[in-house]
Amino acid sequence: MILELYFLRMKLGWKRKLFVVAGILLSIVVIIYVVLILTMDKPPIAEFDSCQVILGKAKRVNADVYSPEYYRNAEKKYQAALIEWKIQNEKVFFARDFTKAKELILTAIIKAQEANSSSGSNKNSLKMKYLKEIELMKRKLDNYHDVFIHLPLKVSVRKNYEFGKLSLEQGLNAFVKGDIMLATKRLNEGKMRISIADKDVNALLKEYFIDFSKWQNQFAATIRLSAQNNSYAFIVDKIKHKGYLYYNGKLSKEYDVEFGRNWIGDKHYAGDKATPEGMYRITKKKSNGESGYHKALLINYPNEADYATFNSRKRQGLISKNSHIGGLIEIHGNGGKGDDWTAGCVALTDNDIDELFSRVSVGTPITIVGSMKSLSELLN
């Protein structure tokens, strides 16, 4: 009986010891768990929230358009940080390491802030660049319409100019609405088409203006003659489509004029629809009934220089041996059609020919040149 009590006491003692040990071990485990919980790496939640806010602001100021490099980098780093966060979340909690995710999201925040701040300045820079370039293109188109609209150009060249003009107008509309990127796109499209047209125009004019020094001498001599004789002289500028009346060496009046369809270049032969170039004089004044037009001033085409040029061209085979030099070149009325339509003459409106007719006389110098200004002056 005594022995049984002894063993019972021993058994109860071991149980108490086991409970104590178990309690101690459990306490240690709980402490370790709490320590792990308290010391484990935490995801950068606040940084992710902050990045989303900054990216939203950048998007609202169109940073994706005006500062695309910074904005794309910010989004790229943000997405990489999200992926890294997901990878770490799939690990046991005490093995998670968000260091890389933190680095990525901080970089994303910096890039988003740069996109946000640079977007405004970039937009202003684009605005200034656009306004500067559109002004240059507008001047180019104005110059085309003022000076080169009458050039006998191919249909494709005129279409390029018109398409360019339309693109610039569309760009201006976009600019007014605040869409600088669309405005710039339309501007570049217009510049490209206008540039293509310019090449054709410049090639045509470069060949034509080979004779500019001769024209220069001719119109200068005509103005001097007017000054010396205290008299009238009439100079026709083909490129400008203008006739300039001088008196005593000074400009007195200018008129709009129209020519033959193939006006660019000198007249080669009868029927070529070209208006001759050179120094002439009035040989006859034709009133109503004496001309097929309202009134007319007959000039001495062909003169000696015209005959010499005509015969030289024949010898060189530049024109047919059966060609004739032609004649009956006049400055006459019935103009104002807004087109080049004559058989080679110079046409004015009836009112203008009336005025010119009253001022000039037989013998008045008439000089027809390609241009009174150099090509560089016209292009600029």
DOROSE-872991 format. One record per residue: x, y, z of N, C-alpha, C in turn. Coordinates in steps of 0.001 Angstrom, whole numbers, padded with zeros to 6 digits, always signed. Layout:
XYZXYZXYZ ...
END
This chain:
+000846-001211+000000+000000+000000+000000+000866+001239+000000 +001863+001175+000819+002804+002311+000912+003541+002466-000398 +003891+001315-000989+004632+001331-002269+003761+001902-003377 +002501+001606-003392+001581+002130-004408+001448+003641-004301 +001376+004129-003036+001272+005571-002824+002528+006277-003320 +003647+005610-003131+004939+006201-003572+004956+006369-005081 +004571+005293-005743+004576+005357-007222+003540+006358-007750 +002444+006494-007067+001416+007453-007473+001949+008874-007344 +002641+009122-006208+003231+010442-006031+004275+010740-007114 +005071+009722-007386+006095+009888-008445+005440+010221-009787 +004371+009537-010106+003669+009734-011374+003098+011144-011461 +002491+011623-010377+001906+012967-010362+003008+014017-010470 +004144+013756-009907+005268+014702-009976+005769+014868-011401 +005899+013747-012086+006345+013823-013503+005327+014563-014366 +004069+014351-014109+003043+015060-014897+003147+016583-014688 +003351+016936-013348+003469+018366-013091+004680+018943-013813 +005786+018152-013795+006998+018604-014483+006777+018737-015992 +006032+017729-016532+005752+017780-017976+004900+019001-018320 +003925+019259-017478+003077+020440-017719+003890+021720-017652 +004805+021765-016677+005646+022958-016530+006520+023139-017751 +007146+022024-018181+008042+022075-019370+007252+022464-020600 +006068+021832-020723+005220+022142-021884+004817+023605-021879 +004505+024115-020696+004114+025520-020603+005259+026442-020977 +006452+026068-020499+007636+026877-020814+007903+026878-022323 +007823+025657-022925+008067+025545-024375+007046+026337-025180 +005770+026237-024728+004711+026977-025428+004949+028474-025323 +005377+028889-024118+005665+030313-023934+006793+030768-024847 +007815+029927-024961+008953+030246-025843+008493+030373-027295 +007641+029398-027731+007132+029420-029112+006323+030678-029366 +005453+031009-028381+004615+032221-028537+005496+033460-028621 +006529+033477-027750+007429+034635-027759+008140+034756-029114 +008632+033594-029587+009318+033597-030886+008373+034061-032000 +007127+033571-031987+006122+033925-033004+005839+035430-032975 +005684+035926-031713+005413+037360-031569+006598+038182-032070 +007792+037694-031722+008994+038403-032184+009065+038406-033706 +008763+037233-034321+008774+037143-035790+007735+038065-036405 +006566+038110-035790+005494+038978-036291+005936+040444-036227 +006542+040785-035068+006929+042179-034857+008105+042601-035734 +008989+041664-036024+010212+042001-036755+010149+041648-038236 +009062+041004-038703+009009+040596-040115+008923+041830-041013 +009425+041703-042248+009411+042805-043209+007978+043075-043661 +007613+044363-043722+006245+044737-044106+006239+045359-045494 +005192+045122-046249+005098+045697-047607+004926+047215-047541 +005445+047957-048583+005361+049433-048584+003987+049923-049049 +002979+049652-048255+001601+049989-048658+001427+051493-048851 +001956+052275-047935+001806+053733-048024+002474+054273-049291 +003623+053698-049623+004342+054144-050813+003560+053822-052088 +002925+052641-052102+002107+052275-053261+000937+053246-053418 +000306+053587-052294-000809+054537-052334-000345+055899-052842 +000807+056334-052349+001363+057627-052749+001682+057650-054240 +002251+056550-054733+002613+056453-056156+001367+056526-057033 +000308+055841-056602-000938+055874-057378-001492+057295-057481 -001408+058035-056393-001902+059416-056375-001097+060286-057345 +000241+060160-057293+001109+060986-058145+000930+060617-059625 +000810+059305-059903+000572+058876-061292-000756+059420-061816 -001757+059456-060937-003048+060007-061328-002952+061481-061695 -002185+062228-060898-001988+063646-061192-001249+063831-062516 -000213+062993-062719+000562+063083-063956-000304+062787-065175 -001192+061825-065016-002092+061470-066123-003033+062623-066447 -003512+063298-065409-004464+064396-065619-003830+065585-066332 -002512+065754-066191-001835+066853-066906-001186+066349-068201 -001621+065153-068642-001154+064567-069905+000343+064328-069942 +000878+063882-068796+002306+063573-068756+002657+062424-069700 +001682+061523-069937+001930+060422-070873+002157+060931-072289 +001702+062169-072555+001876+062781-073881+003071+063735-073898 +003174+064602-072876+004178+065654-072883+005468+065284-072150 +005424+064222-071363+006636+063731-070716+006609+062207-070723 +006510+061617-071921+006250+060174-072041+007340+059286-071459 +008595+059706-071537+009678+058850-071044+009593+058683-069532 +009447+059796-068823+009322+059716-067370+008064+058937-066982 +006967+059214-067669+005695+058570-067310+005761+057062-067553 +006320+056655-068688+006438+055214-068977+007342+054521-067963 +008431+055181-067601+009337+054601-066600+008650+054459-065252 +007851+055463-064884+007133+055405-063606+006160+054233-063593 +005390+054078-064643+004433+052968-064722+005153+051618-064741 +006259+051567-065439+007026+050316-065528+007541+049901-064141 +008092+050848-063396+008606+050554-062053+007467+050199-061101 +006336+050871-061265+005178+050587-060412+004703+049152-060633 +004593+048733-061873+004157+047362-062179+005173+046344-061680 +006450+046650-061802+007492+045735-061311+007417+045603-059797 +007131+046693-059103+006991+046662-057643+005798+045804-057232 +004691+045906-057967+003518+045080-057683+003831+043593-057832 +004552+043264-058886+004921+041856-059115+005802+041342-057987 +006773+042163-057581+007669+041769-056497+006890+041597-055187 +005934+042444-054938+005084+042337-053753+004336+041007-053779 +003782+040657-054916+003045+039402-055035+003955+038200-054780 +005166+038269-055305+006118+037164-055109+006407+036972-053626 +006642+038052-052916+006969+037962-051499+005767+037493-050671 +004553+037883-051053+003354+037466-050325+003123+035956-050401 +003629+035340-051447+003447+033896-051609+004411+033090-050732 +005354+033749-050095+006313+033073-049222+005759+033003-047797 +006366+032126-046942+006035+032083-045517+006314+033463-044940 +005452+033897-044037+005493+035298-043610+006865+035720-043089 +007556+034814-042362+008826+035233-041784+009966+035216-042807 +009685+034685-044031+010715+034646-045077+010549+035778-046090 +009536+036608-045890+009268+037674-046854+010297+038798-046729 +010700+039318-047923+011663+040411-047965+011184+041416-049030 +010696+042554-048574+010132+043558-049489+011139+044650-049877 +012414+044403-049664+013437+045406-049967+013400+045830-051437 +013343+044837-052332+013332+045140-053761+012059+045891-054156 +010921+045463-053576+009650+046134-053868+009699+047598-053426 +010322+047850-052268+010450+049217-051768+011311+050068-052697 +012413+049486-053160+013291+050222-054075+012563+050570-055368 +011813+049604-055885+011089+049817-057138+009999+050877-056993 +009247+050813-055895+008137+051760-055742+008661+053173-055459 +009788+053296-054772+010388+054612-054552+010881+055213-055866 +011474+054360-056716+011905+054828-058045+010693+055258-058865 +009605+054492-058775+008373+054828-059495+007836+056184-059047 +007900+056445-057746+007423+057725-057208+008256+058874-057770 +009575+058694-057791+010474+059742-058299+010179+060034-059774 +010035+058968-060576+009759+059131-062009+008391+059784-062236 +007420+059406-061421+006079+059999-061558+006110+061482-061222 +006888+061849-060179+007019+063251-059820+007713+064040-060929 +008749+063426-061543+009451+064084-062646+008524+064254-063854 +007714+063228-064120+006755+063315-065231+005751+064429-064982 +005301+064513-063743+004308+065529-063367+004862+066942-063507 +006081+067150-063017+006663+068495-063022+007139+068924-064399 +007666+067959-065187+008212+068325-066503+007135+068441-067570 +005970+067869-067315+004903+067880-068323+004507+069299-068701 +004348+070165-067705+003931+071536-067975+004955+072299-068787 +006239+072179-068388+007286+072903-069114+007454+072355-070527 +007336+071028-070673+007436+070429-072007+006287+070874-072902 +005106+070973-072310+003940+071418-073083+004134+072854-073554 +004658+073699-072678+004908+075087-073055+005969+075180-074144 +006996+074324-074038+008041+074307-075063+007470+073888-076412 +006603+072865-076383+005966+072417-077627+005083+073512-078210 +004398+074237-077340+003556+075348-077800+004396+076399-078514 +005508+076786-077889+006363+077814-078470+006964+077348-079795 +007389+076092-079828+007960+075545-081066+006903+075496-082161 +005698+075074-081780+004610+074988-082761+004286+076368-083325 +004141+077361-082448+003794+078712-082891+004860+079297-083809 +006115+078995-083510+007206+079497-084346+007165+078853-085725 +006964+077525-085768+006971+076819-087041+005723+077115-087864 +004578+077253-087200+003348+077521-087953+003419+078909-088582 +004087+079843-087915+004240+081184-088481+005100+081135-089742 +006166+080341-089705+007034+080187-090885+006268+079565-092040 +005461+078535-091741+004711+077862-092796+003621+078765-093358 +003005+079569-092499+001979+080504-092976+002591+081525-093924 +003794+082014-093575+004465+082976-094462+004815+082324-095788 +005233+081065-095740+005565+080338-096969+004332+080192-097850 +003195+079830-097242+001965+079678-098019+001471+081027-098542 +001578+082074-097711+001189+083407-098167+002036+083826-099358 +003323+083506-099283+004231+083832-100377+003842+083073-101641 +003488+081810-101454+003064+080998-102604+001826+081608-103256 +000845+081967-102431-000400+082495-102982-000228+083903-103555 +000713+084667-103006+000944+086015-103519+001789+086025-104792 +002777+085124-104845+003772+085183-105917+003661+084043-106914 +003478+082819-106403+003598+081641-107269+002274+080995-107653 +001162+081613-107244-000141+081019-107535-000380+080917-109039 +000260+081814-109808+000053+081838-111258+000994+080896-112007 +001929+080284-111314+002882+079415-112007+002159+078259-112704 +002598+077916-113896+001984+076778-114607+002487+075451-114031 +001952+075092-112874+002411+073899-112152+001551+072692-112483 +002142+071520-112254+001383+070276-112412+000290+070205-111343 -000754+069472-111665-001883+069333-110733-001410+068741-109405 -000497+067783-109472-000015+067129-108242+000690+068116-107318 +001396+069093-107914+002096+070095-107105+001080+070993-106388 +000076+071421-107113-000959+072270-106496-001701+071503-105400 -001941+070218-105632-002619+069402-104623-001787+069315-103347 -000474+069193-103508+000387+069134-102324+000313+070433-101532 +000290+071560-102223+000156+072836-101528-001196+072923-100808 -002254+072523-101501-003589+072622-100902-003734+071670-099716 -003182+070456-099854-003225+069506-098737-002430+070060-097554 -001274+070654-097861-000467+071249-096795-001210+072355-096085 -001887+073188-096851-002672+074282-096267-003784+073736-095384 -004481+072697-095852-005563+072088-095069-005029+071488-093772 -003883+070823-093838-003284+070227-092637-002937+071296-091611 -002402+072411-092077-002064+073503-091159-003310+074074-090498 -004386+074195-091266-005646+074705-090699-006199+073739-089652 -006123+072427-089938-006582+071433-088966-005727+071490-087698 -004438+071695-087893-003536+071806-086753-003852+073016-085889 -004173+074125-086528-004522+075327-085767-005792+075117-084954 -006755+074418-085535-007993+074111-084798-007694+073252-083572 -006819+072258-083757-006433+071395-082626-005691+072198-081566 -004846+073129-082003-004073+073955-081071-005005+074811-080218 -006007+075402-080847-006979+076235-080130-007707+075418-079065 -007951+074125-079365-008641+073243-078421-007703+072676-077360 -006410+073006-077457-005452+072558-076449-004765+071254-076755 -005025+070671-077927-004392+069398-078296-003111+069695-079069 -002032+069914-078322-000772+070319-078940-000168+069182-079765 -000328+067951-079296+000257+066825-080017-000397+066646-081383 -001716+066745-081449-002414+066631-082734-002053+067813-083636 -001954+069000-083024-001581+070182-083804-000197+069997-084421 +000735+069454-083633+002094+069227-084126+002104+068161-085213 +001288+067129-085045+001201+066072-086054+000698+066635-087382 -000355+067439-087324-000902+068042-088550+000104+069022-089161 +000827+069736-088312+001849+070651-088803+002918+069892-089585 +003382+068784-089037+004424+067995-089702+003920+067398-091012 +002657+066974-091033+002074+066469-092284+002032+067568-093334 +001605+068754-092914+001549+069878-093844+002928+070265-094352 +003915+070292-093451+005283+070636-093840+005826+069659-094874 +005525+068387-094689+006022+067373-095614+005466+067592-097022 +004142+067821-097106+003523+067989-098425+003964+069294-099086 +004072+070348-098293+004524+071627-098836+005976+071532-099290 +006778+070793-098545+008183+070609-098915+008313+069889-100257 +007464+068889-100484+007478+068166-101761+007130+069117-102902 +006096+069944-102678+005689+070916-103702+006790+071942-103942 +007434+072377-102854+008497+073380-102971+009633+072903-103869 +009955+071627-103798+011046+071089-104622+010737+071275-106105 +009485+070981-106487+009095+071149-107885+009112+072621-108292 +008584+073472-107424+008539+074906-107723+009951+075476-107823 +010803+075118-106868+012167+075643-106864+012958+075191-108088 +012725+073938-108515+013414+073440-109711+012981+074236-110939 +011681+074498-111054+011154+075271-112177+011709+076688-112180 +011699+077321-110997+012140+078710-110904+013648+078857-111064 +014391+077887-110554+015851+077956-110669+016266+077995-112138 +015617+077193-112938+015922+077187-114377+015478+078495-115028 +014309+078972-114630+013761+080192-115227+014618+081410-114892 +015118+081479-113649+015838+082666-113194+017300+082705-113637 +017679+081822-114517+019017+081910-115116+019183+083252-115831 +018075+083794-116349+018107+085055-117094+017917+086287-116221 +017982+086132-114902+017668+087274-114038+018587+088462-114273 +019884+088245-114459+020799+089371-114664+020415+090151-115915 +019972+089439-116961+019523+090119-118181+018268+090943-117883 +017307+090349-117166+016088+091082-116799+016432+092333-115998 +017371+092160-115070+017763+093257-114193+018288+094436-115010 +019141+094128-115973+019687+095181-116837+018584+095849-117654 +017628+095045-118120+016570+095574-118979+015627+096512-118225 +015166+096071-117027+014220+096964-116333+014927+098188-115755 +016210+098037-115379+016962+099196-114881+017167+100210-116006 +017476+099710-117216+017669+100593-118366+016370+101313-118721 +015240+100610-118573+013941+101203-118902+013593+102321-117924 +013863+102110-116645+013590+103145-115636+014489+104359-115864 +015762+104115-116210+016679+105223-116495+016184+106032-117697 +015706+105318-118725+015203+105978-119931+014014+106879-119596 +013131+106378-118714+011983+107173-118276+012446+108439-117558 +013479+108296-116732+013987+109449-115973+014673+110457-116888 +015453+109952-117823+016197+110843-118728+015271+111649-119633 +014202+111001-120104+013294+111635-121054+012090+112300-120393 +012035+112206-119061+010899+112766-118326+009585+112271-118946 +009513+110930-119119+008384+110341-119849+007917+109060-119172 +006871+108464-119755+006323+107209-119235+007109+106013-119768 +007075+104924-118999+007590+103617-119421+006778+102564-118681 +006567+101444-119333+005730+100386-118738+006558+099108-118648 +006651+098572-117424+007419+097340-117183+006477+096253-116701 +006554+095090-117335+005708+093953-116972+006556+092916-116231 +006118+092550-115035+006781+091525-114211+005919+090269-114267 +006443+089240-114947+005645+088029-115155+005361+087289-113845 +006391+087104-113030+006201+086344-111790+005149+087003-110904 +005239+088299-110749+004278+089022-109917+002929+089183-110602 +002901+089002-111933+001687+089257-112707+001233+090699-112511 +002225+091585-112611+001977+093011-112434+002570+093802-113599 +001893+094911-113922+002436+095888-114853+002685+097169-114095 +003908+097742-114232+004291+098932-113476+004494+100103-114430 +003725+101145-114228+003848+102352-115044+004760+103339-114321 +005847+103727-114991+006794+104696-114437+006666+106034-115167 +006877+107094-114415+006956+108415-115037+008142+109146-114431 +009001+109639-115300+010206+110354-114853+011042+109484-113901 +011070+108182-114184+011887+107259-113400+011285+106824-112083 +010059+107261-111811+009418+106913-110541+008118+106148-110804 +007827+105207-109903+006618+104396-110060+005380+105274-109911 +004504+105184-110904+003293+105987-110907+002048+105160-110627 +002004+103935-111164+000797+103114-111035+001165+101661-111292 +000434+100745-110659+000633+099329-110957-000699+098685-111282 -000643+097672-112139-001849+097004-112624-001672+095480-112541 -002784+094791-112342-002775+093328-112463-002816+092974-113943 -002044+091967-114325-001985+091579-115739-002114+090063-115878 -002489+089636-117064-002620+088208-117395-001885+087936-118701 -001420+086683-118862-000574+086335-120004-001143+085147-120773 -000282+084629-121663-000584+083370-122325-000405+082215-121354 -001021+081083-121659-001007+079935-120741+000430+079490-120417 +001312+079522-121401+002699+079085-121200+003609+080298-121011 +003258+081148-120081+003952+082421-119925+005350+082296-119349 +005629+081248-118590+006940+081158-117942+007987+080783-118993 +008924+081673-119200+009894+081506-120267+009573+082437-121428 +010535+082587-122308+010376+083479-123458+009476+082839-124513 +008988+083674-125432+008202+083158-126554+009163+082533-127562 +008841+081312-128060+009720+080609-128992+009225+080681-130429 +007923+080545-130626+007386+080521-131990+005893+080841-131950 +005332+081098-133105+003919+081440-133210+003061+080269-132743 +002070+080580-131902+001132+079559-131441+001558+078822-130187 +002669+079219-129565+003125+078495-128366+002463+079002-127086 +001547+079978-127211+000806+080531-126060+001739+081131-125012 +002899+081598-125455+003871+082195-124540+003935+083703-124766 +004193+084442-123718+004337+085897-123784+005828+086230-123896 +006211+087026-124882+007643+087296-125101+008266+088109-123971 +009585+088048-123883+010347+088816-122907+011384+089650-123647 +011534+090889-123215+012508+091763-123856+012112+093222-123744 +012880+094065-124444+012638+095508-124433+011964+095899-125739 +010767+096487-125623+009972+096832-126805+009498+098278-126684 +008682+098688-127661+008061+100005-127624+006692+099902-128294 +005844+100846-127991+004511+100858-128596+004618+101354-130037 +004037+100598-130966+004058+101000-132385+002708+101509-132850 +001646+101139-132105+000311+101603-132509-000641+101520-131325 -001505+102549-131225-002571+102548-130225-003891+102245-130937 -004552+101166-130518-005793+100735-131170-006982+101049-130272 -007849+101915-130751-009054+102254-129993-010139+101234-130257 -011324+101483-129698-012455+100576-129924-012716+100428-131419 -012936+099183-131847-013203+098914-133251-011953+098606-134051 -010778+099004-133553-009532+098725-134256-008876+097433-133754 -009425+096893-132686-008852+095681-132092-009974+094725-131725 -009636+093472-131608-010621+092488-131174-010919+092602-129692 -010222+093514-129022-010409+093705-127581-010892+095130-127323 -011119+095454-126083-011640+096784-125730-010747+097885-126292 -009487+097834-125968-008449+098699-126539-007150+097904-126542 -006189+098341-127347-004940+097587-127415-003767+098501-127741 -002596+098104-127243-001332+098784-127542-000429+097761-128220 -000210+097919-129517+000634+096990-130272+002095+097308-130003 +002909+096252-129775+004347+096459-129537+005147+095856-130691 +006410+096238-130787+007248+095827-131922+007887+094449-131713 +007043+093484-131362+007505+092100-131372+007153+091512-132732 +008077+090833-133431+009464+090545-133028+010416+091676-133408 +011364+091950-132526+012412+092920-132846+013675+092174-133287 +014748+092891-133477+015979+092268-133985+016484+091179-133037 +016420+091433-131740+016891+090447-130764+016027+089182-130825 +014725+089345-131031+013828+088181-131128+014151+087340-132359 +014401+088012-133496+014752+087281-134713+016056+086497-134534 +017031+087128-133879+018326+086466-133674+018163+085228-132794 +017374+085365-131725+017138+084229-130812+016358+083127-131515 +015338+083517-132290+014510+082551-133022+015348+081744-134000 +016179+082413-134770+017013+081727-135760+018056+080831-135092 +018594+081276-133958+019556+080462-133213+018902+079173-132712 +017690+079290-132218+016969+078102-131728+016677+077132-132856 +016381+077663-134029+016139+076795-135178+017399+076027-135545 +018543+076739-135581+019811+076095-135936+020183+074999-134940 +019854+075230-133669+020189+074246-132630+019179+073095-132563 +018131+073201-133335+017120+072151-133334+016195+072211-132136 +016167+073366-131452+015310+073513-130276+013851+073727-130668 +013632+074229-131873+012277+074377-132411+012267+073856-133842 +011084+073536-134318+010944+072962-135655+011389+073947-136744 +011956+073407-137821+012373+074239-138953+011165+074886-139638 +009997+074308-139449+008780+074849-140055+008090+075902-139180 +008666+076182-138014+008063+077152-137098+008169+078564-137646 +007235+079403-137226+007250+080832-137566+007362+081639-136281 +007945+082809-136389+008206+083603-135189+006948+084247-134626 +005964+084514-135464+004726+085103-134975+004802+086614-134853 +003768+087214-134284+003708+088665-134141+002389+089087-133529 +002029+090366-133736+000784+090928-133217+000647+090754-131698 +001726+091032-131010+001684+091001-129548+001223+092367-129048 +000202+092341-128215-000410+093578-127741-000547+093582-126216 -000707+094790-125699-001190+094983-124337-002630+095435-124504 -003581+094590-124124-004977+094893-124460-005917+094699-123273 -007195+095014-123505-008207+094901-122465-008831+093520-122402 -010039+093473-121852-010781+092227-121656-010141+091302-120628 -009238+091835-119797-008607+091031-118749-009446+090980-117487 -008828+090573-116422-009530+090436-115151-010214+089101-114993 -009790+088111-115770-010411+086781-115700-009834+085937-114553 -008717+086384-114007-008094+085628-112921-007359+084402-113398 -007003+084392-114690-006323+083239-115261-005441+083734-116410 -004505+082883-116844-003684+083214-118008-004321+082566-119228 -004802+083388-120150-005686+082897-121195-005363+083425-122593 -004480+084419-122682-004256+085054-123975-003442+084143-124904 -003313+084588-126162-002507+083846-127134-001027+084196-127003 -000702+085062-126036+000681+085489-125833+000773+086964-125495 -000374+087647-125521-000411+089082-125207-000454+089312-123697 -000476+090604-123326-000612+091012-121926-001990+091646-121776 -002828+091104-120898-004204+091589-120762-004396+092334-119441 -005131+093460-119521-005537+094228-118352-007059+094324-118355 -007630+094747-117244-009072+095002-117232-009356+096196-118145 -010581+096323-118568-010946+097429-119460-010688+098786-118809 -010989+098910-117522-010748+100178-116825-009260+100516-116790 -008439+099482-116543-006994+099713-116466-006405+100046-117836 -006856+099357-118885-006323+099670-120214-006753+101072-120642 -007961+101507-120216-008396+102876-120500-007420+103877-119891 -007057+103651-118629-006152+104565-117942-004770+104539-118566 -004242+103335-118805-002907+103202-119396-002884+103818-120798 -003930+103563-121550-004052+104055-122926-003965+105585-122974 -004553+106220-121956-004582+107688-121924-003235+108296-121566 -002337+107514-120982-001060+108058-120500+000096+107805-121467 +000092+106673-122124+001228+106327-122980+000977+106788-124406 +002017+106705-125209+001913+107106-126613+002780+106193-127472 +002670+106339-128786+003523+105569-129693+004980+105907-129372 +005789+104863-129215+007189+105051-128861+007474+104828-127384 +006429+104771-126550+006638+104524-125110+007314+103174-124909 +008400+103118-124100+009086+101845-123847+008185+100852-123112 +008172+099618-123593+007454+098512-122946+008469+097387-122719 +008748+097076-121482+009731+096030-121169+009037+094903-120411 +009234+093681-120908+008624+092502-120280+009753+091612-119749 +009761+091387-118436+010804+090560-117806+010154+089453-116975 +010958+088445-116654+010452+087367-115802+010173+087844-114394 +011090+088664-113857+010916+089166-112496+011808+090379-112277 +011328+091322-111502+012122+092468-111106+012835+092217-109777 +012529+091116-109131+013195+090717-107902+013902+089397-108110 +014995+089204-107380+015745+087955-107485+014935+086817-106865 +015322+085602-107203+014623+084437-106672+014738+084359-105158 +015903+084693-104623+016083+084648-103159+015174+085651-102467 +014981+086833-103066+014070+087815-102488+012642+087304-102487 +012257+086656-103577+010883+086138-103674+010643+084997-102696 +011617+084113-102557+011446+082948-101690+011458+083343-100225 +012123+084423-099898+012205+084860-098500+011144+085888-098153 
END
